[in-house]
Amino acid sequence: MADTPAIVLVHGFWGGAAHWAKVITELHRRGHGRLHAVENPLTSLADDAERTRKMVRQVDGPVLLVGHSYGGAVITEAGDLPNVTGLVYIAAFAPDAGESPGQISQENPPAAFENIAPDSDGYLWIKQDKFHESFAQDLTPEEALVMAVTQKAPLGSTFGDNVTAPAWRAKPTYYQVSTEDRMIHPDNERRMAARMNPRKTVELDASHASLASRPVEVCDLIEVAVRETAS
């Protein structure tokens, strides 16, 4: 019998592990019992990659890493562990060696770039009154309000942290593009996906928060990855 990988979900900027809530319940409904969600500090790529590695090391057997947004950079950096069988990117950064999320964003700025503001401690926030239109325009105002108020701000310096050895060069990859993404330019997502030569790419008419607005389709892609990376 194939050894089905556990699924480890890695969140991005401006949210914590709970951003995966709808994906978690949908995967559980489909019979996936080995689910984990990392809570990263968003203090540096090195810190977040190490926190993710610690969780992966705690899992007995193979692991499929799924990253949303900046979480894609984290799984790119942390996905080199031997029990990681594949990488799934959900509207996510997939930097190459020597690249950072900030560098990729500057090359093709997203529509809502101006709605990100630093505070006096060096953390970056999406302006609360702009969160719905910037991050999650296809969610209800109430859902976006909760995300806006509970957002987890990254240290601004994290944007400039470079990936060292991208795991996508050695592991099977899968990518979901959000065509209405205002936090990562959709063309950047397409470019990052294309150079990985993923086993499957899916485009959804969705915001950056596709993990919350389109959980069924996101889970469909994760399930493809689970089946194809089972050993």
MIBA-76922 format. One line per 10 residues: their letters; for each residue x, y, z of C-alpha. Coordinates in Angstrom, 1 decimal, always signed. Layout:
N
a) X/Y/Z; ... $
REM end
This chain:
231
madtpaivlv) +0.0/+0.0/+0.0; +1.3/+3.5/-0.9; +2.6/+5.6/+2.0; +0.4/+8.6/+1.8; +2.2/+11.8/+2.8; +1.0/+13.9/+5.7; +0.0/+17.4/+4.7; +1.8/+20.4/+6.4; +0.2/+23.8/+5.6; +2.4/+26.9/+5.8 $
hgfwggaahw) +0.8/+30.3/+6.0; +2.1/+33.6/+4.6; +2.2/+37.3/+5.6; -0.8/+39.0/+7.3; -2.3/+35.8/+8.7; -1.6/+32.8/+10.8; -2.3/+29.1/+10.5; -6.0/+29.7/+10.9; -6.1/+31.2/+7.3; -6.2/+27.5/+6.3 $
akvitelhrr) -9.4/+26.9/+8.2; -11.6/+26.1/+5.2; -8.9/+23.9/+3.6; -8.4/+22.0/+6.8; -12.1/+21.2/+7.2; -12.4/+20.3/+3.5; -9.4/+18.0/+3.5; -10.7/+16.4/+6.8; -14.1/+15.8/+5.2; -12.3/+14.0/+2.3 $
ghgrlhaven) -10.6/+11.7/+4.7; -7.2/+13.2/+5.2; -6.4/+12.8/+8.8; -2.7/+13.6/+9.0; -3.0/+17.4/+8.8; -0.7/+20.0/+10.4; -0.5/+23.7/+10.2; +2.7/+25.6/+11.1; +2.5/+28.9/+13.0; +5.5/+30.9/+11.8 $
pltsladdae) +6.8/+34.0/+13.6; +7.3/+36.0/+10.3; +10.5/+37.5/+11.7; +12.9/+36.2/+9.0; +12.9/+33.6/+6.3; +15.6/+31.7/+8.2; +13.4/+31.7/+11.4; +10.3/+30.7/+9.5; +12.0/+28.0/+7.5; +13.5/+26.5/+10.7 $
rtrkmvrqvd) +10.1/+26.5/+12.4; +8.7/+24.7/+9.5; +11.5/+22.2/+9.4; +10.9/+21.5/+13.1; +7.3/+20.6/+12.4; +8.3/+18.4/+9.4; +10.8/+16.6/+11.5; +8.1/+15.8/+14.0; +6.0/+14.0/+11.4; +6.6/+10.3/+11.0 $
gpvllvghsy) +6.8/+9.5/+7.3; +6.5/+11.5/+4.1; +5.3/+15.1/+4.1; +3.7/+17.2/+1.4; +4.4/+20.9/+2.0; +1.7/+23.4/+1.0; +2.5/+27.1/+1.1; +0.3/+30.2/+0.6; +1.7/+33.6/-0.3; +5.1/+34.1/+1.5 $
ggaviteagd) +4.6/+30.6/+2.8; +5.8/+29.6/-0.7; +9.2/+31.1/+0.0; +9.3/+29.2/+3.3; +8.6/+25.8/+1.7; +11.1/+26.6/-1.0; +13.7/+27.1/+1.7; +12.6/+24.4/+4.1; +11.6/+21.7/+1.5; +15.0/+20.1/+1.3 $
lpnvtglvyi) +14.3/+17.7/+4.1; +14.4/+14.1/+2.9; +10.9/+13.2/+4.0; +9.4/+16.1/+1.9; +7.9/+14.5/-1.1; +6.4/+17.5/-2.9; +5.6/+21.2/-2.8; +2.2/+22.9/-3.5; +2.2/+26.6/-4.0; -1.1/+28.5/-3.4 $
aafapdages) -0.9/+32.0/-4.9; +2.6/+31.9/-3.5; +6.2/+33.1/-3.9; +8.6/+30.6/-5.3; +11.9/+32.4/-5.3; +15.0/+31.1/-7.0; +18.4/+31.1/-5.3; +19.4/+34.6/-4.4; +15.9/+35.9/-4.9; +13.6/+37.5/-2.3 $
pgqisqenpp) +9.8/+38.1/-2.2; +10.5/+41.8/-2.2; +12.7/+41.6/-5.3; +10.0/+39.7/-7.2; +7.3/+42.1/-6.1; +9.3/+45.1/-7.2; +9.8/+43.7/-10.7; +6.1/+43.6/-11.2; +4.3/+45.4/-8.4; +0.9/+44.1/-7.3 $
aafeniapds) -2.2/+46.2/-7.5; -2.5/+46.8/-3.7; +1.1/+47.5/-3.0; +0.4/+51.0/-1.8; -2.0/+49.7/+0.8; +0.9/+48.1/+2.8; +2.2/+50.4/+5.6; +5.0/+50.1/+8.1; +4.6/+50.8/+11.8; +7.2/+52.4/+14.1 $
dgylwikqdk) +8.6/+49.0/+15.1; +9.4/+47.8/+11.6; +6.4/+45.6/+11.0; +4.3/+45.8/+7.8; +0.5/+45.9/+7.9; -2.2/+46.0/+5.3; -4.3/+49.1/+6.2; -7.4/+47.7/+7.9; -9.8/+49.7/+5.8; -8.1/+48.5/+2.6 $
fhesfaqdlt) -7.8/+44.8/+3.6; -10.9/+43.6/+1.9; -10.2/+45.1/-1.5; -6.4/+44.3/-1.3; -6.3/+40.7/+0.1; -9.7/+39.1/+0.0; -12.1/+40.9/-2.3; -14.0/+37.6/-3.1; -14.7/+37.0/+0.6; -17.6/+38.6/+2.5 $
peealvmavt) -16.9/+41.9/+4.2; -17.3/+40.1/+7.6; -14.7/+37.5/+6.7; -12.3/+40.1/+5.5; -12.9/+42.2/+8.6; -11.8/+39.3/+10.8; -8.7/+38.8/+8.7; -7.9/+42.5/+8.8; -8.2/+42.8/+12.6; -6.3/+39.6/+13.3 $
qkaplgstfg) -3.7/+40.0/+10.6; -0.2/+38.9/+11.6; +2.3/+41.5/+10.4; +5.7/+40.4/+9.2; +8.9/+42.3/+10.0; +9.6/+44.4/+6.9; +13.1/+43.0/+6.6; +11.7/+39.6/+5.9; +10.6/+40.8/+2.4; +14.3/+41.1/+1.5 $
dnvtapawra) +15.5/+37.7/+2.7; +16.9/+35.6/-0.1; +16.2/+31.9/-0.7; +19.5/+29.9/-0.7; +18.8/+26.5/-2.3; +15.3/+26.3/-3.8; +13.7/+22.9/-3.0; +11.5/+23.2/-6.1; +14.5/+22.4/-8.2; +14.6/+18.9/-6.8 $
kptyyqvste) +11.0/+18.1/-5.7; +7.7/+17.7/-7.6; +5.8/+20.9/-7.6; +2.2/+22.1/-8.1; +1.0/+25.6/-8.5; -2.3/+27.5/-8.1; -2.4/+31.0/-9.8; -5.0/+33.5/-8.5; -5.9/+35.6/-11.6; -7.4/+38.4/-9.6 $
drmihpdner) -4.6/+38.6/-7.0; -3.8/+42.1/-5.8; -1.0/+41.1/-3.4; +1.2/+39.1/-5.8; +0.9/+40.1/-9.4; -0.7/+37.2/-11.3; +1.9/+37.5/-14.0; +4.6/+37.0/-11.3; +2.8/+33.9/-10.2; +2.6/+32.6/-13.8 $
rmaarmnprk) +6.3/+33.3/-14.3; +7.4/+31.6/-11.0; +5.2/+28.6/-11.8; +6.5/+28.2/-15.4; +10.1/+28.1/-14.4; +9.4/+25.4/-11.9; +7.9/+23.2/-14.6; +5.2/+22.0/-12.2; +3.4/+18.7/-12.6; +0.1/+20.7/-12.6 $
tveldashas) -0.9/+24.3/-12.7; -4.4/+25.6/-11.9; -5.6/+29.1/-12.6; -8.5/+30.3/-10.4; -10.6/+33.4/-10.8; -9.8/+34.3/-7.2; -8.2/+36.9/-4.9; -5.0/+36.4/-3.0; -7.1/+34.6/-0.3; -7.9/+31.7/-2.6 $
lasrpvevcd) -7.3/+29.3/+0.3; -10.4/+30.8/+1.9; -12.5/+31.8/-1.1; -11.9/+28.6/-3.2; -11.0/+25.9/-0.7; -12.6/+23.1/-2.8; -10.4/+23.8/-5.9; -7.4/+24.3/-3.7; -8.0/+20.9/-2.0; -8.5/+19.3/-5.5 $
lievavreta) -4.9/+20.4/-6.3; -3.5/+19.2/-3.0; -5.2/+15.9/-3.5; -3.5/+15.5/-6.9; -0.2/+16.2/-5.2; -0.9/+13.7/-2.4; -1.7/+10.9/-4.9; +1.2/+11.6/-7.2; +3.8/+11.9/-4.4; +2.7/+8.8/-2.4 $
s) +5.4/+6.2/-2.3 $
REM end
